[in-house]
């Protein structure tokens, strides 16, 4: 792909603005758009705030990062790292993908943050939060230019893809909620398997595997456990610690036990999804941190 001169000029302008204080702010913004932050944020929402919003966030966000990884592999655009006059910072934040450095387009930070905070703004229906979300997404996106890790078109396309995914969610959410349990069971199993077939590479197998485990876990939990989130933040904090410990154990321990083949990645992330939406809620209830909801219909509707 022939890089347009104007994009190099834009990056040179942005990276020339680098200062100590600006670099520190960019580091924070980089963290707010990386995988570790999402790995912490999504469980927090599902375990401690709202199961109904949490399951929607799991699916919409995971589908968004799946699409992002697929597009990166398809277009294979090289990052601007090493371009004369462009000083790149925090390069390690860009080295996480299996196609690095040919994974610039579209920006995962721009698309991921727009999806996460856009979903939250849609759920909260607050004008003030919409403004906050828009400013934060813009700052995270601009930080990728400031750090010299993405082309301007990576940023704009990432946000456009996120907006498209959110629009599809808004248009289809009520329809999907109205499905029968049988239809939902078919969907949570068939959709991830189709996604694996479309994108049988590392990221595709991981995200599809997670969706498979999460979907199965959620439907089983809604029927047999029915975790009810308590009002006590002490209990929530303990549950979050226990749940995250399990996630990190599966994430890191799974690599040692299962290896890192494509099949192992799918299985490991499937177990992570199953833990997050079934294993952890079961343990929270058994530890008497959380109670079970008596309203079975409420849980099935949330599914």
N, C-alpha and C positions, 0 to 999 in steps of 0.2 A: 504493500500500500504506500502510495506516494504521500508523504506528509506535507501539508500545505504550509507555506512560509508564514502565513498569518498566525497559525497556531503556535509556532516556535516563538514568534514575537510576543504573543500573549503570555506564554510561559516565562519568557525572559523578564517581562515586566513584573510578573507576580513574584518570581524567585529573587529578583533584585530588592524586593521589599523585606526580605528576611532579616530579622533581628533576634536578639536573645529572648525578649518577651514574646514576640510573635511566634517564635519557634516553640516555646513552651505551650502557648495556646493551641498551636497546630498539633502538638503531641496529644493534648487532651481531646481535641476534635477527632483526631485519628483513632483514638481508643473508642470514642462514642460510635464509630462506624465500623469497628472490626468484629470478627467472629466471637471473640471472648466476651465482649459486651452483650451481644445478642444471646450468647450461651447463658449469661446471668439474668438478663432482662426477661426473657420469655418464661422461664420457670417462676420467676418472681410474680409475674402477672397471673399465671395459671394456678400456682399453689397458694398465693397470698392475697390476690385481689379479686379476680373474677374468672370462674371456669368458663362461663359462656363467652366472654371476650377472649379468654386465653386460647380456646380451641380454634376460634376464628383466626387469631393471630398466628397460631402454629401453622395452619394450612396456607393462609395468604402469604405469610413471610417465607415459608419454605418453598412454595411454588415460585415466589419472586427470585430467591437466590438460585433456584434450579434454572430458571430461565436465564438469569444473568450468566451463570457458568456455561450454559449451552451456547449463548451468543458469543462469549469470550472464545470458546473453542472453535466456533464456526468462522469468526472473522479473523482471529489470530493477529490482532494489531499489536505491534511492538510498543512497549512503554517508552516515554521520552527520556528515560534514564540514560545518561551519558551523552546527551545532545549538547553540543557546544553552546555555552552561555546559559545553560539550565542547570542549576544546582539542586540536586534531589536530596531530600531529607527523609529519614525514617523508612528507608528502602525495605527493611525487614517486614513492614506492614504490607508490602506488595508481593512478597516472596512466598506467600502461603498457598497459592494455587498451583496445580500440577502443570499448567501451561506457561508459567512465568519464563521469560519476560513477554511472551506473546499473548498477553491476556489483559490488554489495556481497555478494550472496548466491549461493552460499556462499563462505566465505573461502578464497582460493587458498593463502594461507600455511598455514592450518591443514590443509587437505586435502593440499597438496603435501608438507609436512613429515611428516605422518602416513603418507603413502604411501611416501616415500623411506626413512625410518628404520624404519617397520614392515616393509618389504621386507627391509631389512638385518638386522633382528632375526630375522625368519623364516629367513633364509639362515644366519645364524651359530648359531642355536639356543642362545643363551647367556642364562641368566637375568639375569646382571649387565647384559648389553647391552640386554635388554628393559626393565630399570628405567631405564637411561640414556636409551634412546629415548623412553620414556613421559614422563620428566621434561623432556627437550629439546622434544618436541612440545608439551607443556603450556605451557612457557615461551614458545615461539614464538607459540603461539595466544593466550596471555594478553597478549603484547606488542601484539597488534592492538587489544585493548581499551584498554590503557595509552596507546597512541598515538592513540586516538580515530578509528580508520579502519574499524572494523567493528562491527556489532551483535552482541550475545551469541549470537543464533540463527545468525548467519553462522558463528561459530566451531564451535558444537556440530554443525551440519549438515555442515560441511566435514570434521570428524573422523569423523562417521558415514558419510559417503559413502566416505571413504578406507577405513574398516573393512570396508565392504561389498565394495569392489573387492579388497581383500586376501583376504577370505574366498573370493570367486570364484576368485582366483588359486590359493589353496591347494587348492580342490576340483577345479580343472581342469588344473593344471600337468602331472601325470603323463599325463593323457589326451592333451594337446597334444604333449608330447614324443614320444609313441608314434606320431604321425602319420607317414605316408610322406613322402619328400622331395617327391613330386609334389603331395600334398595341402598341404604347407607352402608350396610355390610359389604355389598357387592362393590360399591364405589371405593371404600377404604382399602380393599384388596386389589381390585383390578387396576385402578388409576396408578398406584406406585409401580406395579409390574409393567404397565405400558411405558411409564417414564423411564424405567430401567432399560427397556428395549430401544427407546429413542436415543438415549444418551448413556451408553454402556462404558463410561469412563469414571474416574475416581469420584469427582464431585457428583455426577449423576447418580451413581450407585449409593453414595452416602445419603444424599438428600431424599432419594426415593425410598431407601431403606428406613430412614427416620420416619417418613410419612406412613409407611406400612406399619411399623411398630406403634407409632402414636395413634393411628386410626383404630387399630385393633384394641389397643389399651384403653382408649377413651370409651369405646362402646361397651367393653367389658366392665369398666369402672362405673359407667352410668347405670348399668343393670345390677351389678352385684355389690358395689361398695358405696357409691353415692356420697363421696366425700363432701362435707359441708365446711366451708372456710369459716373459722371462728373470728370473733371480734378482737381477741387478745393478740396484741403484736408480739408478746413474749412467745406464745405458742407458734405464731407464724415465723418468728425468727429462728426458733429451734427447728421447725419443720424445714425451713429453707436451707439451713446448715446441713441437716441430715440428707435432704434431697440432693443438694449440690455435691455432697461427698460421694453419694452413689453415682452421680453423673460423671464426675471426674475419675472415679474408680473404673467405670465401664469404658470411658474414653481412653485412658492411659493403660489400664490393665488389659483391656481388650486387645490392644496392639500387641502386647507381649504374648498373650494366650492364643489369639486367632491369627496373628500376622497382619500384613497390610495388602493382601491381594484384593482384587475387585470384589470377589465374593465375601471375603472377610470384612471389608469395609461396609458392605451392605448389611451383613449380619450384625456387626458391632453397632452401627447406627440404628438398626432396627431394635436392638436390645435397649439402646439409650432412649428411643422413643417409647418403648414399652415400659421402661422404668419410670420415665417422667409422667406418664398418664395413667399407669396402672400400679406398678410396684411401689412408687413413692406414696401415692394416696393410700394404698393398702397399709403401708407401714405407719403412716401418720395416724390412721384410725387405730391400729393395733397398739401404738404407743400412747393412745388416749390424748394425743395432741389435738386431733380433730374428731368431730362426731360424724355420724352418717345422717343424711337427709331422709326424712320420712316420706317426702313427696317424690315418688318414683317418676311421675309424669313430668315433673319439672326438669329432672335430669335428662329424660329422654328427649324433651323438646330442645334442651340446650345442645344435645348432640346433633 
